[in-house]
Amino acid sequence: MLDRDPLRISLREQLSKRHPPWNAWYDTARWQRRARHQLQVEPFCRACAGRGDVTVACVVDHIERHKGDQRKFWFGALQSLCFDCHNGEKRFEENRGFSNRIGPDGMPVDKRHPIYQDK
């Protein structure tokens, strides 16, 4: 019997959008080995280090979004980040297309920030 309840179908669609099929790749032994190696090679957060801070990294991040491309997922460049940088500024930048960091002059440091765009 097919489930035709539109609310249930909608919920399934929402869940599948939140958890794309490639999420399962992160559970593989191959990824676990790669991630463990990355954290051994680069144990501190790269983003924090760029600001002069020292923070232990706990997340292995693909520098370039792979969007389900297996070649980019398995062979793309990685970086080590702390939880806050990965789920904060990195995610913001990926979703918005620019960084929201502010420099010492009070202006955004990223030239892709909307304030620098011509109208």
Secondary structure as UniProt FT lines:
FT   HELIX           6..18
FT   HELIX           21..27
FT   HELIX           29..41
FT   HELIX           46..50
FT   TURN            51..52
FT   STRAND          59..62
FT   TURN            67..68
FT   HELIX           70..75
FT   STRAND          78..81
FT   HELIX           83..85
FT   HELIX           86..90
FT   HELIX           91..96
FT   TURN            104..105
FT   TURN            111..112
FT   HELIX           114..116
//
